[in-house]
């Protein structure tokens, strides 16, 4: 029997209760990692944990709101207290936030998206570094095609700004942390069939600035005619977490079926 790709690894996944985080947590566990989920909705993460345990894997759920740095710091301390080390960090948690014209987007709404998506990503990496430095490891950040290769999401100025900044931060971190054998990469999903739209709040005046773009039915997804699945993204994250990508760092990888090349 072939050795599992993450055998003996300790992996932290933020936002493991749904979508890409859930699919990745399950994939990590299938490949031998012990998975710790930092999630602001522990009930949902516990459902992921149950799936992992039913398949013979091991998982732990810690309540954590990534907009609160103290919770992140305490979470990583608990991971290392429990398992003695840290190997993989998937900084995945985030929101779409409010979709609104620049003129009417409230500063509080801008700040909320920034605090969760950008400051939360920074804090997740910051508090993981002291533990990853001991033996090296892999950090993967969930960014997006928005803000990096696609700019047609009118009203998403805050979200797209956080996603562009995540890629810039990833590159800075990859260079700074290379001396410790810590690899840092970002994934940029396109349309993926997840529940993130539940965290999207379109304003009533958005239609005043929207630019209509029409594609033939299915044409917005060139490769498969439909949005991608979380499991397809999880396979990429698995590669970046594993030793198979040992010479890959400082890179954003698009996982969108060529969707962003149309926009």
Order of alpha helices (4+ residues) and beta strands (2+ residues): beta-alpha-beta-alpha-beta-alpha-beta-beta-alpha-alpha-beta-alpha-beta-beta-alpha-beta
